[in-house]
Amino acid sequence: MASPTARRWTAFIGSFGVYLIPLVGPHAFYLVGEALVSEIGSDRSRTWVATDFGVALLAQLAVWLVLRWSLEGPWVRKLTWLLAFPLAMGLNVAYLAAIPAYFLIEPDTAVETNALDEHCFVRGVSLMSIRTGVNQPVDGATAWWTQKPDSRYALLRLPDCSVTDAVLPTPTLQPGGHVDFLIGLQFASPDGPAIVERTETGPGLRTWFGLFEPGGPLEPLVPPGEVEGPPIVSRSGDAVAWMQRVAGSGPPVLERVLVRRATTNSQIAEVDVELGPLGAASYVLMDVDATARELTLWRNEQPIVLGFDGRERPLSFDRGAMRPQSSTYLRVKDGWVAWDAYRDEGPYQVAWSLGSRSGTHRTNAGRSVTSAAVNPTGSLIAISETTTLSIGNARDVVYIVRTDTGAEVFRKYLPRYARSPVVFFSGGLFGYSDLEGTHVLTTPSYPRPGL
């Protein structure tokens, strides 16, 4: 039998086996000790690092005590060594889920506020997250595209809450398990006209169509030469606009916007808007307004407005500390609403400047902004949040805040990963979706902020 001194040394040395326990994540495999060493000098908070080291030291102490006890008694005590398996699982849960969730996910303690009257509930359809023009209609949206559980598209119209299925070609399953083509909506007006893209699965050929009535025929949209993707459509459905690279340019590559009639009945004047005089940059086409004869684009890190004559028009925007992108910006007359598209750490932020009202709102840490919307008067902003992490149990949430005081007038928690769009419709109506269908509520009226 080993001497007491040898047993004590065996227990002490064996306790360091804690640092050799593997942590098996979805994208990595590393040891506890390796993970702790990597935290030294990292940008992780000191409290988090101290917690990680503290858990390891407690685990090491527990192992040392068990080894001391098991080595100094009969062999049956050595059955306690089987506790190594639950210890390994416990450390995996602690380091890969519980501790990160505690430090990364801020508890959401706000209570639900659901005092708004329900205008209608449309069962079995969900509002789509679809690109639409950034210029918010002065009277609110009158329609929004939805999807049914079988993935069919349907247009929801307000205020009667009617739903009309889109008539689209149906892909055919081919030998080998693939379909002959893919079809989907790429862009839509808040009044319903939409851009449909069809992709042939073999050659990858893409073609585009205008869908101006959900039950109507698809109108072919022939690109004016080689273009950079699908077009966008104006709110009234009378114009489409394409991005095109200037042939022979580059580096740097120059671009232009091609505005064309959407239908043969359209009376708009077709025009090419050259972006070259503005200098080489990264451009995203966000809106075309044939009536105002202007385009809204995202240039590098901020929006710009161009007349069809190519001249830049005044536009107020200050992103401050936010990191917005073209998909996280809304233009409201001379005002705007924007929010972070992505953050490495910390809470996401929503900011607005709407006439006499400006402000900011931060999400709880560990959540991102799925969707945001502003009502026609600029008095209310709706925000939809979802978790940014695969750990924890943060629920999705939809809420509405006042732009003058920041106070909430509505809050509804949704199932995790619901990721509902939020939409303000005309007539003071507001819509969001849960896993059962789409709710349309009547919002209160507040004074217009002088937009």
C-alpha positions in Angstrom: 0.0 0.0 0.0 1.3 3.5 -0.8 2.4 5.7 2.0 0.2 8.6 3.2 2.6 11.1 1.6 2.4 9.3 -1.8 -1.4 9.3 -1.6 -1.5 13.0 -0.9 0.8 13.8 -3.8 -1.2 11.5 -6.0 -4.4 13.4 -5.1 -2.8 16.8 -5.6 -1.3 15.9 -9.0 -4.5 14.1 -10.1 -6.6 17.2 -9.3 -4.9 19.0 -12.2 -6.7 16.6 -14.5 -9.5 19.1 -14.4 -7.6 21.3 -16.8 -7.4 18.4 -19.3 -11.2 18.0 -19.6 -12.2 18.6 -23.2 -14.8 21.3 -24.0 -16.6 20.3 -27.1 -18.4 23.1 -28.8 -20.3 23.2 -32.2 -17.3 24.7 -34.0 -14.3 23.9 -31.7 -12.6 21.4 -29.4 -10.3 22.6 -26.6 -9.2 21.8 -23.1 -10.3 23.7 -19.9 -6.7 24.7 -19.3 -6.2 25.9 -22.9 -9.4 27.9 -22.7 -8.3 29.6 -19.4 -4.9 30.5 -20.8 -6.5 32.1 -23.9 -8.5 34.4 -21.6 -5.4 36.0 -20.1 -5.0 39.4 -21.8 -8.2 39.0 -23.8 -10.9 41.7 -24.0 -13.2 39.6 -21.9 -14.4 41.3 -18.7 -12.4 40.7 -15.6 -15.5 39.5 -13.8 -16.1 36.9 -16.5 -12.4 35.8 -16.4 -12.5 35.6 -12.6 -15.6 33.4 -12.8 -14.1 31.0 -15.3 -11.0 30.6 -13.1 -13.0 30.3 -10.0 -15.1 27.5 -11.4 -12.0 25.6 -12.4 -10.4 26.0 -9.0 -13.6 24.8 -7.3 -13.7 21.8 -9.6 -10.0 21.1 -8.9 -10.6 21.4 -5.1 -13.5 18.9 -5.4 -11.4 16.4 -7.4 -8.6 16.7 -4.8 -11.0 16.0 -1.9 -12.5 13.0 -3.7 -9.1 11.6 -4.5 -7.8 12.0 -1.0 -10.9 10.3 0.4 -11.0 7.5 -2.1 -7.2 6.7 -1.9 -7.3 6.4 1.9 -10.1 3.8 2.2 -11.3 0.5 0.8 -11.4 -0.1 -3.0 -15.2 0.6 -3.1 -14.4 4.3 -2.5 -12.7 4.4 -5.9 -16.2 4.1 -7.5 -16.4 7.8 -6.8 -14.0 8.2 -9.8 -16.9 7.6 -12.0 -18.0 11.2 -11.0 -15.4 12.3 -13.6 -18.1 11.9 -16.3 -20.8 14.2 -14.8 -18.0 16.6 -13.8 -16.9 16.8 -17.5 -20.4 17.4 -18.6 -21.0 20.0 -15.9 -17.9 22.0 -16.9 -19.0 21.8 -20.6 -22.4 23.2 -19.6 -20.8 25.9 -17.4 -18.2 27.1 -19.8 -20.1 26.8 -23.1 -23.6 27.9 -22.0 -24.3 28.9 -18.4 -21.4 31.4 -17.8 -21.5 33.0 -21.3 -25.3 33.4 -21.0 -25.0 35.1 -17.6 -22.5 37.7 -18.9 -23.8 38.1 -22.5 -27.6 38.0 -22.0 -29.1 40.9 -20.1 -32.3 39.8 -18.2 -35.4 41.3 -19.8 -37.6 42.2 -16.8 -40.1 44.4 -18.5 -43.7 43.2 -18.3 -46.0 42.8 -21.2 -48.2 45.7 -22.1 -51.1 44.7 -24.3 -53.7 47.4 -24.0 -54.1 47.9 -27.7 -57.4 46.8 -29.4 -57.0 44.0 -31.9 -58.3 45.1 -35.3 -58.1 41.6 -36.7 -56.2 38.3 -36.4 -55.3 36.5 -39.6 -54.6 32.9 -38.8 -52.0 30.8 -40.7 -50.1 33.7 -42.4 -46.9 35.3 -41.3 -45.6 38.7 -42.4 -42.6 38.4 -44.7 -39.2 39.9 -44.1 -38.9 41.4 -47.5 -37.0 44.3 -49.0 -39.1 47.4 -49.5 -38.5 51.0 -50.2 -36.9 53.0 -47.4 -39.0 56.1 -48.0 -41.9 55.6 -45.6 -45.3 56.3 -47.1 -47.0 59.4 -45.6 -50.2 57.5 -45.0 -48.7 54.1 -44.0 -48.6 50.8 -45.9 -51.8 49.5 -47.4 -50.6 45.9 -48.0 -47.9 43.5 -47.0 -46.7 40.2 -48.4 -47.1 37.1 -46.2 -46.3 33.4 -46.3 -48.4 30.4 -45.4 -47.2 27.2 -43.7 -46.9 25.6 -47.1 -44.6 28.5 -48.2 -47.1 30.0 -50.6 -47.1 33.8 -50.9 -50.2 35.8 -50.2 -50.9 39.5 -50.0 -52.5 40.9 -46.9 -54.5 44.1 -47.5 -55.7 46.5 -44.9 -58.0 47.7 -43.4 -60.2 44.7 -44.4 -57.5 42.2 -43.6 -58.2 40.2 -46.8 -55.6 37.7 -48.0 -55.1 36.9 -51.7 -52.9 34.1 -52.8 -50.2 34.9 -55.4 -50.5 33.0 -58.7 -46.9 31.8 -59.3 -45.5 28.9 -61.4 -44.9 25.8 -59.3 -41.5 24.1 -59.5 -41.5 20.4 -60.5 -39.4 17.8 -58.7 -36.9 16.3 -61.0 -35.1 12.9 -60.9 -32.4 13.1 -58.3 -34.5 15.1 -55.8 -34.0 18.6 -57.1 -36.5 21.0 -58.6 -36.3 22.5 -62.1 -36.4 26.1 -60.9 -36.6 28.3 -57.8 -39.0 31.3 -57.5 -39.4 33.9 -54.8 -40.2 37.6 -54.0 -37.2 39.9 -54.0 -38.7 43.4 -53.4 -42.1 44.8 -52.7 -43.9 48.1 -52.5 -45.9 48.9 -49.3 -48.9 48.9 -51.7 -48.3 45.4 -53.0 -46.5 45.5 -56.4 -43.5 43.1 -56.1 -40.5 41.9 -58.0 -40.4 38.1 -58.6 -37.1 36.3 -59.3 -36.9 32.9 -61.1 -33.7 30.9 -61.1 -33.1 27.9 -63.3 -31.4 25.4 -61.0 -29.2 23.9 -63.8 -27.6 26.8 -65.5 -28.4 29.3 -62.7 -30.1 31.7 -65.2 -32.1 34.4 -63.4 -35.1 36.2 -64.8 -37.3 38.8 -63.2 -41.0 39.7 -63.4 -43.3 42.3 -62.0 -46.3 41.0 -59.9 -48.6 44.0 -59.8 -51.7 42.1 -58.5 -51.4 38.9 -56.5 -53.8 37.0 -58.7 -52.6 38.7 -61.9 -50.1 37.5 -64.5 -46.3 37.9 -64.1 -45.0 40.8 -66.3 -41.5 40.0 -67.7 -38.9 42.6 -66.8 -36.2 42.6 -69.4 -33.0 44.1 -68.0 -31.5 46.9 -70.1 -28.2 45.1 -70.7 -26.0 43.4 -68.1 -27.2 44.4 -64.6 -26.1 43.7 -61.0 -29.1 41.8 -59.7 -32.9 42.2 -59.4 -34.5 45.6 -59.9 -36.5 47.5 -57.3 -40.0 48.8 -57.9 -41.5 52.2 -57.0 -44.4 52.3 -54.6 -47.0 53.0 -57.3 -45.6 50.2 -59.5 -45.0 52.5 -62.4 -41.1 52.3 -62.4 -38.4 49.8 -61.8 -34.7 50.7 -61.3 -31.6 48.6 -61.9 -27.9 49.0 -60.9 -25.4 48.6 -63.7 -21.6 48.7 -63.9 -20.2 51.1 -66.4 -18.6 49.0 -69.1 -14.8 49.4 -69.3 -14.5 51.3 -66.0 -12.2 50.3 -63.3 -10.5 49.9 -61.2 -12.2 51.6 -59.6 -15.5 50.3 -61.1 -18.1 53.0 -61.7 -21.9 52.4 -61.7 -25.1 53.9 -62.9 -28.8 53.5 -62.1 -31.2 52.7 -64.9 -34.8 53.8 -64.4 -37.3 52.1 -66.7 -41.1 51.8 -67.1 -42.5 48.9 -65.2 -45.4 48.4 -67.5 -46.3 49.4 -71.1 -49.0 51.7 -69.6 -46.5 53.7 -67.5 -45.9 57.3 -68.5 -42.7 57.9 -66.7 -39.6 59.2 -68.5 -36.8 56.6 -68.6 -33.4 57.9 -67.5 -29.9 56.7 -66.8 -28.4 58.3 -63.6 -24.6 58.2 -63.6 -23.0 57.7 -60.3 -19.4 58.2 -61.6 -19.4 62.0 -60.9 -20.0 61.2 -57.2 -16.8 59.2 -57.1 -16.1 55.5 -56.8 -17.9 54.0 -53.8 -20.0 51.0 -52.6 -23.7 51.7 -53.6 -26.9 50.0 -52.7 -30.1 51.1 -54.5 -32.9 51.5 -51.9 -35.7 53.4 -53.4 -37.0 54.9 -56.6 -39.7 57.6 -56.7 -40.8 58.4 -60.2 -43.1 61.2 -59.1 -40.5 63.1 -57.1 -37.9 62.0 -59.7 -35.4 60.9 -57.2 -33.4 57.9 -56.0 -32.3 56.9 -52.5 -29.1 55.0 -52.2 -26.7 53.8 -49.5 -23.2 55.1 -50.3 -20.5 53.5 -48.2 -21.8 54.1 -44.7 -24.7 56.6 -45.1 -27.7 57.3 -47.3 -27.8 59.8 -50.2 -30.7 61.2 -52.3 -30.1 61.9 -56.0 -32.4 63.6 -58.4 -32.9 62.0 -61.8 -30.6 64.7 -63.0 -27.8 63.2 -61.0 -27.6 66.0 -58.5 -27.4 65.2 -54.8 -30.3 66.5 -52.8 -30.1 67.6 -49.1 -30.5 64.8 -46.6 -30.0 64.9 -42.8 -28.5 61.8 -41.2 -26.0 61.3 -38.3 -25.3 57.7 -37.5 -23.3 58.6 -34.4 -22.0 55.4 -32.7 -24.4 53.2 -34.6 -23.4 50.7 -37.3 -26.4 50.9 -39.7 -26.5 49.4 -43.2 -28.9 49.9 -46.1 -31.3 47.4 -44.6 -31.4 49.1 -41.2 -32.4 52.7 -42.3 -35.8 54.3 -42.9 -36.3 57.7 -44.4 -39.3 59.7 -43.1 -39.7 62.9 -45.1 -36.8 65.0 -43.7 -36.2 62.7 -40.8 -34.9 59.2 -40.3 -34.9 56.0 -38.1 -31.9 53.7 -38.1 -30.4 50.9 -36.0 -27.3 48.7 -35.7 -27.1 46.0 -38.3 -24.4 44.2 -36.3 -22.4 44.6 -33.2 -19.5 42.5 -31.9 -20.5 43.1 -28.4 -22.8 45.3 -26.3 -26.5 46.2 -26.8 -27.8 47.2 -30.2 -29.1 50.7 -30.6 -32.0 52.3 -32.4 -31.9 56.0 -33.1 -34.2 58.5 -34.7 -34.5 62.1 -35.7 -38.0 63.0 -36.6 -38.6 66.7 -36.8 -38.7 68.1 -33.3 -38.2 64.6 -31.8 -34.9 62.8 -31.6 -33.7 60.0 -29.3 -32.1 56.6 -28.9 -33.2 53.3 -27.5 -31.0 50.4 -26.6 -31.9 46.7 -26.7 -31.0 44.4 -23.9 -27.6 42.8 -24.4 -27.6 39.5 -26.2 -30.4 40.6 -28.6 -30.4 42.1 -32.1 -33.1 44.2 -33.9 -35.0 41.9 -36.3 -37.1 44.7 -37.7 -38.2 48.2 -37.0 -40.9 50.5 -38.3 -42.1 54.1 -37.8 -45.8 55.1 -38.0 -46.9 57.8 -40.5 -47.0 60.6 -38.0 -43.5 59.8 -36.7 -44.9 59.5 -33.1 -44.3 55.8 -32.6 -41.5 53.3 -33.4 -42.0 49.6 -33.3 -39.1 47.3 -32.7 -38.8 43.5 -33.0 -35.9 41.8 -31.2 -34.4 38.3 -31.2 -31.5 36.6 -29.5 -28.1 36.8 -31.1 -26.9 33.6 -29.3 -27.7 29.9 -29.5 -27.4 29.7 -25.7 -29.7 31.0 -23.0 -33.5 31.3 -23.1 -34.1 34.9 -24.2 -37.5 35.2 -25.8 -38.2 37.3 -28.9 -40.2 40.4 -28.2 -42.1 43.1 -30.1 -42.8 46.5 -28.6 -43.7 50.1 -29.5 -42.1 53.2 -28.0 -43.1 56.8 -28.2 -40.6 59.0 -30.0 -41.2 62.0 -27.6 -40.7 60.3 -24.3 -39.3 56.8 -25.2 -42.1 55.2 -23.1 -43.5 51.9 -24.2 -47.2 51.7 -25.2 -47.1 48.0 -26.2 -45.0 44.9 -25.5 -45.5 41.3 -26.4 -43.2 38.4 -25.9 -43.0 35.8 -28.6 -41.5 32.3 -28.9 -37.7 32.1 -29.4 -36.6 32.7 -33.0 -40.1 34.0 -34.0 -38.3 36.9 -35.7 -41.4 38.8 -36.6 -41.4 41.8 -38.9 -43.2 44.9 -37.7 -45.3 47.0 -40.0 -47.4 50.2 -39.5 -50.3 50.3 -41.8 -52.6 53.2 -42.8 -55.4 54.1 -40.5 -53.3 53.8 -37.3 -52.9 50.0 -37.6 -49.9 48.0 -36.6 -49.1 44.4 -37.5 -46.8 41.7 -36.2 -46.7 37.8 -36.4 -46.4 35.0 -34.0 -46.3 31.3 -34.7 -50.2 31.2 -35.0 -50.7 34.0 -37.5 -50.7 37.8 -37.9 -52.1 40.3 -35.4 -53.2 43.7 -36.5 -53.8 46.2 -33.7 -55.1 49.7 -33.5 -52.5 52.2 -32.1 -53.2 55.3 -30.1 -52.9 58.8 -31.7 -50.2 61.2 -30.7 -49.3 64.7 -32.0 -47.2 64.7 -35.1 -43.6 65.8 -34.3 -43.5 68.5 -37.0 -41.9 66.5 -39.8 
